[in-house]
Structures are given as C-alpha cells and as structure tokens.
C-alpha cells in the first residue's frame, strides 16, 4: 500500500515537498487555504543552481521561458548615477513561473484550494488533518508548509511567535512599456540597487517584461 502524505500550504515550499514525496512513491495531497489562484500574488524571484537542480529532479524543463539573464549588479546614487558595478551572472524569474510548473507537476486532483486547516489529531499510526468545512484527510505523514503564521506550527509549538525584524518591504511590478522611453532605454536588462541610509531599493526585469521593484525600509511595528 502506498504511503500517504498531507501537505498543508500550497505555495512553493509545499509544492516542492509534495513533488519530492511523489518522486519517492508517496501519494500526496496539498491543501491551500486560499481559494484564488496563487500565481496572481507573486512577483520576481532570483534563481540559483540549487533551484534549477531541484526543478530538474522533478522533471521541470529549464529553458529561456523561466527567466531573464542579467550579468551585472549596478548600484546607483540618489541622483541615478552609477557608483559601483559588479559582474554577477544570474537568471531572474517570476514567482508565478516556478509556482505553475510545480503545481502542474503535482496534478489537479491532488491540489485542493480553499481548504482552511483547523488542526490535526493522531490515531494509531495515522495523522488526521481537519478543515473548517468539517472534512478530514488521513495520512501517514503531515507536513506544515503554511507560512509565517503556520497553523501546523501553532499546534506543535504554541509558544513560537514571529519576531518583527524592524523593517518592511514594499514590492510590486511595473510593465516595461509603461516606463518613459528614456528611462526604459537607460535601464536595459540590468539589476539595480539604491542604498539610502538604513534602507535598500532594488529592481530587475522578470519574464513578461515586468520590472520587479522592492523597497526595504525600517519602520515601527
């Protein structure tokens, strides 16, 4: 009889866990509390060799559609002048590209959106995951991949609380075609940083010709 696993959380961490368990022969079901398509919520991500290795092991094809290659980090001052450059070869991707590839790998019959985990119990060798709608899922293994305020972790380690790091990050996407012509031409396909005192701003191009921007700024909780 195939071993069964339940993964709570259908973002990248949960999908990677589910994919590798499937590779080992497990029957896996992923439960995500958000009913909407998560792909619409992500922005840019930087890739690296370990990510590509993991995707290849799961049979995900790695090609030019996954990202845009940048070869240089460019640091600007407050007036937009270049103050430092460093050669770094990296592919910048979009969160949704990786998410969709992993979700497709899991299979639609094993990804359950709109299912809010309420807690688990153990019965003999089985773990029973409960959901707000009154349904249950029985398995040999339960994995909590449900994020910063994990409901699984809250049951296992109730005293564990997130600790505020002292800053927030504002991020978003801007279409390349919406930028002024002069700015678009000057940016090219670079990866840019600006470092105001105590802060950091960055931007880079991702698939779909969107500019991903992030502004890290200290602020009170």
Phi and psi restraints in degrees (value plus and minus 20) as a CYANA .aco file:
   2 UNK   PHI     -87.8   -47.8
   2 UNK   PSI     119.2   159.2
   3 UNK   PHI     -91.8   -51.8
   3 UNK   PSI     126.1   166.1
   4 UNK   PHI    -135.6   -95.6
   4 UNK   PSI     120.4   160.4
   5 UNK   PHI    -151.1  -111.1
   5 UNK   PSI     124.6   164.6
   6 UNK   PHI    -136.4   -96.4
   6 UNK   PSI     107.9   147.9
   7 UNK   PHI    -131.1   -91.1
   7 UNK   PSI     102.7   142.7
   8 UNK   PHI    -115.8   -75.8
   8 UNK   PSI      93.9   133.9
   9 UNK   PHI      94.7   134.7
   9 UNK   PSI      96.3   136.3
  10 UNK   PHI    -127.8   -87.8
  10 UNK   PSI       7.4    47.4
  11 UNK   PHI    -110.1   -70.1
  11 UNK   PSI    -181.4  -141.4
  12 UNK   PHI     -82.1   -42.1
  12 UNK   PSI     -63.6   -23.6
  13 UNK   PHI     -80.8   -40.8
  13 UNK   PSI     -65.9   -25.9
  14 UNK   PHI     -84.7   -44.7
  14 UNK   PSI     -58.3   -18.3
  15 UNK   PHI     -89.8   -49.8
  15 UNK   PSI     -58.3   -18.3
  16 UNK   PHI     -83.9   -43.9
  16 UNK   PSI     -65.4   -25.4
  17 UNK   PHI     -79.0   -39.0
  17 UNK   PSI     -65.1   -25.1
  18 UNK   PHI     -83.8   -43.8
  18 UNK   PSI     -62.4   -22.4
  19 UNK   PHI     -82.4   -42.4
  19 UNK   PSI     -64.0   -24.0
  20 UNK   PHI     -90.1   -50.1
  20 UNK   PSI     -54.3   -14.3
  21 UNK   PHI     -85.4   -45.4
  21 UNK   PSI     -60.4   -20.4
  22 UNK   PHI     -80.3   -40.3
  22 UNK   PSI     -60.0   -20.0
  23 UNK   PHI     -80.1   -40.1
  23 UNK   PSI     -50.0   -10.0
  24 UNK   PHI    -106.6   -66.6
  24 UNK   PSI     -18.0    22.0
  25 UNK   PHI      77.3   117.3
  25 UNK   PSI     -13.2    26.8
  26 UNK   PHI     -99.2   -59.2
  26 UNK   PSI     131.9   171.9
  27 UNK   PHI    -110.6   -70.6
  27 UNK   PSI     101.5   141.5
  28 UNK   PHI    -146.5  -106.5
  28 UNK   PSI     116.6   156.6
  29 UNK   PHI    -145.5  -105.5
  29 UNK   PSI     114.8   154.8
  30 UNK   PHI    -128.5   -88.5
  30 UNK   PSI     112.9   152.9
  31 UNK   PHI    -140.1  -100.1
  31 UNK   PSI     102.7   142.7
  32 UNK   PHI    -140.5  -100.5
  32 UNK   PSI     109.6   149.6
  33 UNK   PHI     -89.9   -49.9
  33 UNK   PSI     -49.6    -9.6
  34 UNK   PHI     -97.1   -57.1
  34 UNK   PSI     109.1   149.1
  35 UNK   PHI    -102.1   -62.1
  35 UNK   PSI     -46.4    -6.4
  36 UNK   PHI     -97.1   -57.1
  36 UNK   PSI     147.7   187.7
  37 UNK   PHI     -90.2   -50.2
  37 UNK   PSI      98.7   138.7
  38 UNK   PHI     -86.7   -46.7
  38 UNK   PSI     -43.8    -3.8
  39 UNK   PHI     -78.3   -38.3
  39 UNK   PSI     -46.7    -6.7
  40 UNK   PHI     -95.1   -55.1
  40 UNK   PSI     -28.4    11.6
  41 UNK   PHI    -118.2   -78.2
  41 UNK   PSI     -35.0     5.0
  42 UNK   PHI    -107.8   -67.8
  42 UNK   PSI     149.5   189.5
  43 UNK   PHI    -154.0  -114.0
  43 UNK   PSI    -165.0  -125.0
  44 UNK   PHI     -99.8   -59.8
  44 UNK   PSI     132.2   172.2
  45 UNK   PHI    -161.0  -121.0
  45 UNK   PSI     127.0   167.0
  46 UNK   PHI    -107.5   -67.5
  46 UNK   PSI     121.8   161.8
  47 UNK   PHI    -122.2   -82.2
  47 UNK   PSI     149.6   189.6
  48 UNK   PHI    -177.0  -137.0
  48 UNK   PSI     152.9   192.9
  49 UNK   PHI     -79.7   -39.7
  49 UNK   PSI     -59.4   -19.4
  50 UNK   PHI     -84.1   -44.1
  50 UNK   PSI     -57.0   -17.0
  51 UNK   PHI     -84.4   -44.4
  51 UNK   PSI     -66.0   -26.0
  52 UNK   PHI     -82.0   -42.0
  52 UNK   PSI     -60.8   -20.8
  53 UNK   PHI     -81.0   -41.0
  53 UNK   PSI     -63.5   -23.5
  54 UNK   PHI     -85.1   -45.1
  54 UNK   PSI     -62.7   -22.7
  55 UNK   PHI     -83.9   -43.9
  55 UNK   PSI     -61.7   -21.7
  56 UNK   PHI     -83.2   -43.2
  56 UNK   PSI     -59.7   -19.7
  57 UNK   PHI     -81.7   -41.7
  57 UNK   PSI     -46.9    -6.9
  58 UNK   PHI    -113.3   -73.3
  58 UNK   PSI     -13.8    26.2
  59 UNK   PHI      61.9   101.9
  59 UNK   PSI      -4.7    35.3
  60 UNK   PHI    -103.7   -63.7
  60 UNK   PSI     107.9   147.9
  61 UNK   PHI     -92.6   -52.6
  61 UNK   PSI     110.9   150.9
  62 UNK   PHI    -123.0   -83.0
  62 UNK   PSI      93.3   133.3
  63 UNK   PHI    -165.9  -125.9
  63 UNK   PSI    -192.0  -152.0
  64 UNK   PHI     -85.6   -45.6
  64 UNK   PSI     -36.6     3.4
  65 UNK   PHI     -91.4   -51.4
  65 UNK   PSI     -39.2     0.8
  66 UNK   PHI     -92.2   -52.2
  66 UNK   PSI     -49.1    -9.1
  67 UNK   PHI    -190.4  -150.4
  67 UNK   PSI    -198.3  -158.3
  68 UNK   PHI    -136.2   -96.2
  68 UNK   PSI     107.1   147.1
  69 UNK   PHI    -102.0   -62.0
  69 UNK   PSI     109.5   149.5
  70 UNK   PHI    -137.5   -97.5
  70 UNK   PSI     128.7   168.7
  71 UNK   PHI    -139.4   -99.4
  71 UNK   PSI     -20.7    19.3
  72 UNK   PHI    -168.9  -128.9
  72 UNK   PSI     118.0   158.0
  73 UNK   PHI    -114.4   -74.4
  73 UNK   PSI     114.0   154.0
  74 UNK   PHI    -146.9  -106.9
  74 UNK   PSI     100.9   140.9
  75 UNK   PHI    -121.9   -81.9
  75 UNK   PSI     108.7   148.7
  76 UNK   PHI    -131.1   -91.1
  76 UNK   PSI     133.4   173.4
  77 UNK   PHI    -109.0   -69.0
  77 UNK   PSI    -196.0  -156.0
  78 UNK   PHI     -85.0   -45.0
  78 UNK   PSI     -36.1     3.9
  79 UNK   PHI    -119.7   -79.7
  79 UNK   PSI     -15.1    24.9
  80 UNK   PHI      66.7   106.7
  80 UNK   PSI      -9.8    30.2
  81 UNK   PHI    -107.2   -67.2
  81 UNK   PSI     122.1   162.1
  82 UNK   PHI     -93.2   -53.2
  82 UNK   PSI     106.0   146.0
  83 UNK   PHI    -132.5   -92.5
  83 UNK   PSI     -37.5     2.5
  84 UNK   PHI    -183.4  -143.4
  84 UNK   PSI     124.8   164.8
  85 UNK   PHI    -153.0  -113.0
  85 UNK   PSI     131.9   171.9
  86 UNK   PHI    -165.9  -125.9
  86 UNK   PSI     111.7   151.7
  87 UNK   PHI     -97.7   -57.7
  87 UNK   PSI      98.4   138.4
  88 UNK   PHI    -160.7  -120.7
  88 UNK   PSI      99.7   139.7
  89 UNK   PHI    -113.2   -73.2
  89 UNK   PSI      96.6   136.6
  90 UNK   PHI    -172.3  -132.3
  90 UNK   PSI     129.8   169.8
  91 UNK   PHI    -120.6   -80.6
  91 UNK   PSI     104.4   144.4
  92 UNK   PHI    -119.0   -79.0
  92 UNK   PSI     105.7   145.7
  93 UNK   PHI    -135.5   -95.5
  93 UNK   PSI    -194.6  -154.6
  94 UNK   PHI    -136.6   -96.6
  94 UNK   PSI     115.1   155.1
  95 UNK   PHI     -71.0   -31.0
  95 UNK   PSI     -60.5   -20.5
  96 UNK   PHI     -85.0   -45.0
  96 UNK   PSI     -52.2   -12.2
  97 UNK   PHI     -83.4   -43.4
  97 UNK   PSI     -65.8   -25.8
  98 UNK   PHI     -88.9   -48.9
  98 UNK   PSI     -63.2   -23.2
  99 UNK   PHI     -79.3   -39.3
  99 UNK   PSI     -68.4   -28.4
 100 UNK   PHI     -84.4   -44.4
 100 UNK   PSI     -59.2   -19.2
 101 UNK   PHI     -83.0   -43.0
 101 UNK   PSI     -62.1   -22.1
 102 UNK   PHI     -91.3   -51.3
 102 UNK   PSI     -60.9   -20.9
 103 UNK   PHI     -84.5   -44.5
 103 UNK   PSI     -60.6   -20.6
 104 UNK   PHI     -82.5   -42.5
 104 UNK   PSI     -56.5   -16.5
 105 UNK   PHI     -84.5   -44.5
 105 UNK   PSI     -55.3   -15.3
 106 UNK   PHI     -89.4   -49.4
 106 UNK   PSI     -58.3   -18.3
 107 UNK   PHI      79.0   119.0
 107 UNK   PSI     117.6   157.6
 108 UNK   PHI     -82.4   -42.4
 108 UNK   PSI     -49.5    -9.5
 109 UNK   PHI     -94.1   -54.1
 109 UNK   PSI     -27.3    12.7
 110 UNK   PHI    -138.3   -98.3
 110 UNK   PSI     -12.4    27.6
 111 UNK   PHI    -136.7   -96.7
 111 UNK   PSI      97.6   137.6
 112 UNK   PHI    -136.6   -96.6
 112 UNK   PSI      82.1   122.1
 113 UNK   PHI    -106.0   -66.0
 113 UNK   PSI     136.1   176.1
 114 UNK   PHI      52.1    92.1
 114 UNK   PSI       6.5    46.5
 115 UNK   PHI    -136.8   -96.8
 115 UNK   PSI      86.5   126.5
 116 UNK   PHI    -110.9   -70.9
 116 UNK   PSI      94.6   134.6
 117 UNK   PHI     -86.5   -46.5
 117 UNK   PSI     113.3   153.3
 118 UNK   PHI    -133.7   -93.7
 118 UNK   PSI     -36.0     4.0
 119 UNK   PHI     134.0   174.0
 119 UNK   PSI     151.4   191.4
 120 UNK   PHI    -154.2  -114.2
 120 UNK   PSI     136.2   176.2
 121 UNK   PHI    -151.5  -111.5
 121 UNK   PSI     145.5   185.5
 122 UNK   PHI    -139.3   -99.3
 122 UNK   PSI     119.3   159.3
 123 UNK   PHI    -157.4  -117.4
 123 UNK   PSI      81.3   121.3
 124 UNK   PHI      43.4    83.4
 124 UNK   PSI    -147.1  -107.1
 125 UNK   PHI    -107.8   -67.8
 125 UNK   PSI     -19.8    20.2
 126 UNK   PHI    -119.6   -79.6
 126 UNK   PSI     130.2   170.2
 127 UNK   PHI    -132.3   -92.3
 127 UNK   PSI     118.1   158.1
 128 UNK   PHI    -138.4   -98.4
 128 UNK   PSI      94.5   134.5
 129 UNK   PHI    -110.2   -70.2
 129 UNK   PSI     109.7   149.7
 130 UNK   PHI    -127.0   -87.0
 130 UNK   PSI     133.1   173.1
 131 UNK   PHI    -149.9  -109.9
 131 UNK   PSI     139.8   179.8
 132 UNK   PHI     -80.1   -40.1
 132 UNK   PSI     -45.8    -5.8
 133 UNK   PHI    -102.5   -62.5
 133 UNK   PSI     -15.1    24.9
 134 UNK   PHI      70.7   110.7
 134 UNK   PSI     -25.6    14.4
 135 UNK   PHI    -100.8   -60.8
 135 UNK   PSI     145.4   185.4
 136 UNK   PHI    -156.0  -116.0
 136 UNK   PSI     137.8   177.8
 137 UNK   PHI    -155.5  -115.5
 137 UNK   PSI     104.9   144.9
 138 UNK   PHI    -121.1   -81.1
 138 UNK   PSI     121.6   161.6
 139 UNK   PHI    -177.5  -137.5
 139 UNK   PSI     152.8   192.8
 140 UNK   PHI    -109.7   -69.7
 140 UNK   PSI     -39.0     1.0
 141 UNK   PHI    -166.7  -126.7
 141 UNK   PSI     117.1   157.1
 142 UNK   PHI    -141.4  -101.4
 142 UNK   PSI     110.4   150.4
 143 UNK   PHI    -135.7   -95.7
 143 UNK   PSI     109.2   149.2
 144 UNK   PHI    -114.6   -74.6
 144 UNK   PSI      92.1   132.1
 145 UNK   PHI    -150.4  -110.4
 145 UNK   PSI      21.1    61.1
 146 UNK   PHI    -124.9   -84.9
 146 UNK   PSI      10.6    50.6
 147 UNK   PHI      66.9   106.9
 147 UNK   PSI    -187.5  -147.5
 148 UNK   PHI     -76.8   -36.8
 148 UNK   PSI     -63.6   -23.6
 149 UNK   PHI    -127.4   -87.4
 149 UNK   PSI      36.8    76.8
 150 UNK   PHI     -79.7   -39.7
 150 UNK   PSI     106.9   146.9
 151 UNK   PHI     -91.9   -51.9
 151 UNK   PSI     -51.3   -11.3
 152 UNK   PHI     -86.5   -46.5
 152 UNK   PSI     -67.7   -27.7
 153 UNK   PHI     -82.7   -42.7
 153 UNK   PSI     -57.8   -17.8
 154 UNK   PHI     -80.7   -40.7
 154 UNK   PSI     -53.7   -13.7
 155 UNK   PHI     -97.7   -57.7
 155 UNK   PSI     -58.8   -18.8
 156 UNK   PHI     -95.6   -55.6
 156 UNK   PSI     -62.8   -22.8
 157 UNK   PHI    -150.6  -110.6
 157 UNK   PSI      57.2    97.2
 158 UNK   PHI     -83.0   -43.0
 158 UNK   PSI     -42.0    -2.0
 159 UNK   PHI    -104.7   -64.7
 159 UNK   PSI     -29.1    10.9
 160 UNK   PHI     -95.8   -55.8
 160 UNK   PSI     105.8   145.8
 161 UNK   PHI    -151.3  -111.3
 161 UNK   PSI     121.7   161.7
 162 UNK   PHI     -80.1   -40.1
 162 UNK   PSI     123.6   163.6
 163 UNK   PHI    -131.7   -91.7
 163 UNK   PSI     104.0   144.0
 164 UNK   PHI     -84.2   -44.2
 164 UNK   PSI     111.0   151.0
 165 UNK   PHI    -103.8   -63.8
 165 UNK   PSI     -31.2     8.8
 166 UNK   PHI      80.1   120.1
 166 UNK   PSI     -18.7    21.3
 167 UNK   PHI    -168.3  -128.3
 167 UNK   PSI     142.7   182.7
 168 UNK   PHI    -144.3  -104.3
 168 UNK   PSI     145.2   185.2
 169 UNK   PHI    -147.1  -107.1
 169 UNK   PSI     100.8   140.8
 170 UNK   PHI    -114.1   -74.1
 170 UNK   PSI     110.5   150.5
 171 UNK   PHI    -161.9  -121.9
 171 UNK   PSI     139.0   179.0
 172 UNK   PHI    -193.0  -153.0
 172 UNK   PSI    -193.6  -153.6
 173 UNK   PHI    -149.7  -109.7
 173 UNK   PSI     119.7   159.7
 174 UNK   PHI    -147.3  -107.3
 174 UNK   PSI     110.2   150.2
 175 UNK   PHI     -83.2   -43.2
 175 UNK   PSI     115.3   155.3
 176 UNK   PHI     -76.0   -36.0
 176 UNK   PSI     -59.1   -19.1
 177 UNK   PHI     -89.7   -49.7
 177 UNK   PSI     -33.1     6.9
 178 UNK   PHI    -108.1   -68.1
 178 UNK   PSI     -28.4    11.6
 179 UNK   PHI     -99.5   -59.5
 179 UNK   PSI     130.4   170.4
 180 UNK   PHI     -77.2   -37.2
 180 UNK   PSI     124.9   164.9
 181 UNK   PHI     -74.4   -34.4
 181 UNK   PSI     -65.2   -25.2
 182 UNK   PHI     -83.0   -43.0
 182 UNK   PSI     -61.5   -21.5
 183 UNK   PHI     -86.9   -46.9
 183 UNK   PSI     -62.3   -22.3
 184 UNK   PHI     -81.9   -41.9
 184 UNK   PSI     -62.3   -22.3
 185 UNK   PHI     -87.4   -47.4
 185 UNK   PSI     -57.4   -17.4
 186 UNK   PHI     -92.6   -52.6
 186 UNK   PSI     -49.4    -9.4
 187 UNK   PHI     -93.7   -53.7
 187 UNK   PSI     -57.1   -17.1
 188 UNK   PHI      40.4    80.4
 188 UNK   PSI    -152.0  -112.0
 189 UNK   PHI    -137.3   -97.3
 189 UNK   PSI      15.0    55.0
 190 UNK   PHI     -99.7   -59.7
 190 UNK   PSI     153.0   193.0
 191 UNK   PHI    -140.0  -100.0
 191 UNK   PSI      93.3   133.3
 192 UNK   PHI    -132.7   -92.7
 192 UNK   PSI     124.1   164.1
 193 UNK   PHI    -146.5  -106.5
 193 UNK   PSI     124.8   164.8
 194 UNK   PHI    -151.0  -111.0
 194 UNK   PSI     115.4   155.4
 195 UNK   PHI    -143.8  -103.8
 195 UNK   PSI      56.7    96.7
 196 UNK   PHI     -83.2   -43.2
 196 UNK   PSI     140.4   180.4
 197 UNK   PHI     -74.3   -34.3
 197 UNK   PSI     101.0   141.0
 198 UNK   PHI      54.4    94.4
 198 UNK   PSI     -13.7    26.3
 199 UNK   PHI    -152.8  -112.8
 199 UNK   PSI     152.8   192.8
 200 UNK   PHI    -171.8  -131.8
 200 UNK   PSI     115.2   155.2
 201 UNK   PHI    -144.3  -104.3
 201 UNK   PSI     123.1   163.1
 202 UNK   PHI    -166.1  -126.1
 202 UNK   PSI     138.8   178.8
 203 UNK   PHI    -175.3  -135.3
 203 UNK   PSI     129.6   169.6
 204 UNK   PHI    -177.5  -137.5
 204 UNK   PSI     140.8   180.8
 205 UNK   PHI    -107.5   -67.5
 205 UNK   PSI     119.1   159.1
 206 UNK   PHI    -144.8  -104.8
 206 UNK   PSI     146.6   186.6
 207 UNK   PHI     -73.0   -33.0
 207 UNK   PSI     124.1   164.1
 208 UNK   PHI      74.0   114.0
 208 UNK   PSI     -18.8    21.2
 209 UNK   PHI      39.2    79.2
 209 UNK   PSI      26.3    66.3
 210 UNK   PHI    -127.0   -87.0
 210 UNK   PSI     122.4   162.4
 211 UNK   PHI    -113.0   -73.0
 211 UNK   PSI      97.8   137.8
 212 UNK   PHI    -106.0   -66.0
 212 UNK   PSI     106.5   146.5
 213 UNK   PHI    -144.2  -104.2
 213 UNK   PSI     127.5   167.5
 214 UNK   PHI    -159.1  -119.1
 214 UNK   PSI     115.6   155.6
 215 UNK   PHI    -145.4  -105.4
 215 UNK   PSI      91.5   131.5
 216 UNK   PHI    -112.9   -72.9
 216 UNK   PSI     105.4   145.4
 217 UNK   PHI    -163.8  -123.8
 217 UNK   PSI     108.0   148.0
 218 UNK   PHI     -83.6   -43.6
 218 UNK   PSI     119.6   159.6
 219 UNK   PHI    -180.6  -140.6
 219 UNK   PSI     138.6   178.6
 220 UNK   PHI     -91.7   -51.7
 220 UNK   PSI     134.0   174.0
